[in-house]
Amino acid sequence: MNKVVETGVEDTSSVGFYMDFFGFRERPFTLVPDPDFLFWSAQHRRAYSVLEFGILSRAPITLVTGGVGCGKTTLLRELLRQFGSKVTVGLISNAQGGRGELIQWVLNSLGVPFDSGVGYVQLFQKLQDYLIEEYASGRRVVLIFDEAQNLSPESLEELRMLTNINSGKDEVIQLVLVGQPELRDMILDPSLRQLAQRIAASFHLMPLDETAVIELISHRLKAAGGTGDEISEAAARMIFKVTHGVPRLVNQICDMALLYAWSMDHPRVNEHVVQSVLDDGVFFAAQIAAEDAKRQ
């Protein structure tokens, strides 16, 4: 890299410089899930349609799975933005623990105060009373479990039991389970057959193909205020090969490639710039991407 930032002091000016250099309003490839930058690939549209259908059809359980970095959490943020004012939503991430602790996670996500010292029956009754109160007020409760693969089989079965609160035409609670591919494998286990039977809608997100990666890069460049041509198509094809189409990894290497282009005074990211990023070893996830692709 030609431009050097003095070490020993945290400095974000290089990011600002490449933004000014390319004329961006904001960084095009941050890793923070942002619905404003959501790229609607064909499969992301289908995945969101499944989530939307699950909510609107009052499905007891909706399931969306996909590999790390495929955009599941970003889809959830969009779902929350669209439905957050229409239903009562509890978002639970990385929930763990045994019987009774899951109920505490749920109550906490809904903002329902509780005494952690009471027993399971009292906690379950408190949750049931809350759900009935919301239903009486004309609102359904949707519980979204992100990273649900971290739940134990016992906790997944406990979630199924929550749907028993629904009776007849009265759906007072719906579950949305989102997680990595192993979640799907867990639910297909014969011991969770009853849970699987209550999943009315499901979708599995795969990495993007080459065409979609090229479109994703252009989309995010434009969303940040650029022209969409700051990264050449040849460079985008190279990025696809390195990342195997995983959106999060595409964002990582694109961000670094823009930084390198600025440091080299290149007005555009080309194959040479991407290769420089790879040669310097700063894209640490390259090997991980290759291993994940083999497991898809």
C-alpha positions in Angstrom: 0.0 0.0 0.0 1.4 3.4 -0.9 -0.3 5.5 1.7 0.7 4.8 5.2 -1.2 5.6 8.4 0.9 6.1 11.5 0.7 3.2 13.8 0.0 3.3 17.5 -3.1 5.5 17.2 -6.5 4.3 16.2 -7.2 6.0 12.9 -10.4 5.8 10.7 -9.3 8.5 8.3 -8.4 6.0 5.6 -12.0 4.9 5.5 -13.1 8.5 5.2 -10.5 9.2 2.5 -11.7 6.3 0.4 -15.3 7.5 0.8 -14.3 11.0 -0.3 -12.1 9.5 -3.1 -15.0 7.6 -4.6 -17.7 10.1 -3.6 -19.7 7.8 -1.3 -22.1 9.1 1.3 -21.4 6.1 3.5 -19.4 2.9 3.5 -21.0 0.6 0.9 -19.8 -2.7 2.5 -20.2 -2.5 6.3 -20.9 -5.8 8.0 -23.7 -4.4 10.2 -27.1 -5.8 8.9 -28.8 -2.8 7.3 -32.2 -3.2 5.5 -31.4 -0.1 3.5 -28.6 -1.9 1.8 -30.6 -5.2 1.4 -30.0 -6.7 -2.0 -33.0 -8.5 -3.2 -31.6 -11.5 -5.0 -34.1 -14.0 -6.3 -33.6 -16.3 -3.4 -33.7 -13.5 -0.8 -37.0 -12.4 -2.2 -38.3 -16.0 -1.9 -36.9 -16.3 1.6 -38.6 -13.0 2.6 -41.8 -14.1 1.0 -41.8 -17.3 3.1 -41.2 -15.2 6.3 -44.0 -12.8 5.3 -46.3 -15.6 4.4 -45.6 -17.2 7.8 -46.7 -14.1 9.6 -49.7 -13.2 7.5 -51.0 -16.8 7.3 -50.6 -17.2 11.1 -48.3 -20.2 10.7 -47.5 -21.8 14.1 -43.8 -22.1 13.1 -41.8 -20.6 10.2 -38.2 -21.8 9.5 -35.4 -20.1 7.6 -31.9 -21.6 7.5 -28.7 -20.8 5.7 -25.0 -20.7 6.1 -23.1 -18.0 8.0 -23.2 -14.7 6.3 -25.9 -15.5 3.8 -28.1 -12.6 4.9 -30.6 -14.2 7.4 -30.3 -11.5 10.0 -30.7 -8.7 7.5 -33.9 -10.3 6.3 -35.1 -10.4 10.0 -34.3 -6.7 10.3 -36.5 -6.0 7.3 -39.2 -8.2 8.7 -39.1 -6.3 12.0 -39.3 -3.0 10.1 -42.4 -4.1 8.1 -44.3 -5.9 10.9 -43.0 -4.3 14.1 -45.9 -2.0 14.4 -48.5 -4.6 13.5 -47.7 -7.4 15.9 -45.9 -7.7 19.2 -42.5 -9.1 18.4 -40.0 -10.7 20.7 -36.5 -11.1 19.2 -34.3 -13.7 20.9 -30.7 -14.2 19.8 -28.4 -17.0 20.9 -30.8 -18.3 23.6 -29.4 -21.2 25.6 -30.2 -23.0 28.8 -32.4 -25.7 30.1 -36.1 -26.0 31.0 -37.5 -22.8 32.4 -34.6 -20.6 31.2 -36.1 -20.4 27.7 -39.3 -19.0 29.2 -37.2 -16.3 30.8 -35.6 -15.4 27.5 -39.0 -15.1 26.0 -40.4 -12.9 28.8 -37.4 -10.7 28.7 -37.7 -10.2 24.9 -41.3 -9.1 25.3 -40.4 -6.7 28.1 -42.5 -8.7 30.7 -41.2 -8.3 34.2 -40.8 -11.6 36.2 -39.3 -13.0 39.3 -36.4 -15.3 38.3 -36.8 -17.2 41.6 -40.2 -18.6 40.9 -40.8 -22.0 39.3 -41.5 -23.0 35.7 -45.2 -23.3 36.2 -45.5 -19.7 37.4 -43.3 -18.4 34.6 -45.3 -20.3 32.0 -48.6 -18.9 33.5 -47.2 -15.4 33.4 -46.3 -15.8 29.7 -49.7 -17.3 28.9 -51.5 -14.5 30.7 -49.5 -12.0 28.7 -50.3 -13.7 25.4 -54.0 -13.7 26.2 -53.9 -10.0 27.1 -52.2 -9.2 23.8 -54.8 -11.2 21.9 -57.6 -9.5 23.7 -56.1 -6.2 22.6 -56.2 -7.4 19.0 -52.5 -8.2 18.7 -50.6 -11.4 18.1 -47.2 -12.2 19.5 -44.4 -13.3 17.2 -41.3 -14.8 18.7 -38.2 -14.7 16.5 -35.3 -16.9 17.5 -32.1 -15.9 15.7 -29.2 -18.4 15.8 -31.7 -21.0 16.8 -29.2 -23.8 16.1 -27.8 -23.0 19.6 -31.0 -24.3 21.2 -30.9 -27.8 22.6 -33.4 -30.5 21.3 -35.1 -30.1 24.7 -35.5 -26.3 24.2 -36.9 -26.9 20.7 -39.4 -29.3 22.1 -40.3 -26.7 24.7 -40.9 -24.2 21.9 -43.3 -26.6 20.3 -45.2 -26.8 23.6 -45.6 -23.0 23.5 -47.7 -23.3 20.4 -50.2 -25.5 22.3 -51.4 -22.2 23.9 -53.1 -21.6 20.5 -56.5 -23.2 20.4 -59.0 -23.5 17.5 -58.9 -20.3 15.4 -57.2 -18.3 18.1 -53.5 -17.9 17.2 -52.0 -16.0 20.1 -48.4 -16.9 19.4 -46.2 -17.6 16.3 -42.6 -18.8 16.2 -40.0 -17.9 13.6 -36.8 -20.0 13.8 -33.8 -18.7 12.0 -30.4 -20.5 12.0 -27.6 -22.2 10.3 -28.0 -25.5 8.3 -27.5 -27.7 11.3 -30.8 -26.3 12.7 -32.6 -28.0 9.8 -30.9 -31.2 10.6 -31.8 -31.0 14.2 -35.5 -30.5 13.4 -35.5 -33.5 11.0 -34.5 -35.8 13.8 -37.3 -38.3 14.6 -37.3 -37.1 18.2 -38.6 -33.7 17.0 -41.2 -35.0 14.6 -44.0 -33.1 16.3 -42.1 -29.9 16.0 -41.4 -30.5 12.3 -45.1 -31.1 11.7 -45.9 -27.6 12.9 -43.6 -25.9 10.5 -45.9 -24.4 7.9 -43.3 -22.5 5.9 -39.6 -23.0 5.4 -36.7 -21.9 3.2 -33.0 -22.6 3.0 -30.7 -19.8 1.8 -27.8 -20.7 -0.3 -24.7 -18.6 -1.3 -25.2 -16.3 -4.3 -24.3 -17.3 -7.8 -21.8 -15.2 -9.9 -24.4 -13.0 -11.5 -26.0 -12.2 -8.2 -22.7 -11.3 -6.6 -22.0 -8.9 -9.5 -25.4 -7.3 -9.0 -25.0 -7.2 -5.2 -21.7 -5.3 -5.5 -23.2 -2.8 -8.0 -26.3 -2.4 -5.8 -24.4 -1.5 -2.6 -22.1 0.9 -4.4 -25.1 2.8 -5.8 -26.9 2.7 -2.4 -23.9 4.4 -0.8 -24.0 7.2 -3.4 -21.6 5.8 -6.0 -22.0 5.0 -9.7 -21.9 1.2 -9.3 -18.8 1.0 -11.5 -16.2 1.6 -8.7 -15.5 -2.1 -8.8 -15.0 -3.6 -12.3 -17.0 -6.6 -13.4 -13.8 -8.6 -13.8 -12.9 -7.8 -10.2 -16.4 -8.7 -9.1 -16.1 -12.1 -10.8 -12.8 -12.7 -9.0 -14.4 -11.7 -5.7 -17.2 -14.3 -6.4 -14.6 -17.0 -6.8 -12.8 -16.1 -3.6 -15.9 -15.7 -1.5 -18.0 -18.5 -3.0 -20.9 -16.2 -3.1 -21.3 -15.6 0.7 -22.6 -12.0 1.0 -20.8 -11.2 4.3 -17.5 -12.3 2.8 -18.2 -10.3 -0.4 -18.7 -7.2 1.8 -15.5 -7.9 3.7 -13.2 -8.1 0.6 -15.0 -5.3 -1.3 -14.4 -3.0 1.7 -10.7 -3.9 1.8 -10.4 -3.6 -2.0 -11.8 -0.1 -2.0 -9.2 0.8 0.7 -6.4 -0.6 -1.4 -7.6 1.2 -4.5 -7.5 4.5 -2.6 -4.0 3.7 -1.3 -2.8 3.0 -4.9 -4.6 6.0 -6.4 -6.6 3.7 -8.6 -10.0 5.2 -9.5 -11.5 1.8 -9.8 -11.0 -1.6 -8.1 -9.7 -4.0 -10.8 -8.3 -7.5 -10.7 -4.9 -6.3 -9.7 -6.3 -4.5 -6.7 -8.2 -7.6 -5.5 -5.1 -9.7 -6.1 -3.1 -7.3 -3.9 -5.6 -7.8 -1.1 -5.3 -11.5 -1.4 -1.5 -11.5 -1.7 -1.2 -9.4 1.5 -3.3 -11.9 3.4 -5.6 -9.3 4.9 -8.7 -11.2 3.7 -8.3 -13.9 6.3 -11.7 -15.5 5.5 -10.6 -16.7 2.1 -9.7 -20.2 3.4 -12.8 -20.4 5.6 -15.0 -19.5 2.6 -13.6 -22.4 0.6 -14.2 -24.9 3.5 -17.7 -23.6 4.0 -18.5 -24.0 0.3 -17.6 -27.7 0.5 -20.1 -28.2 3.3 -23.1 -26.5 1.6 
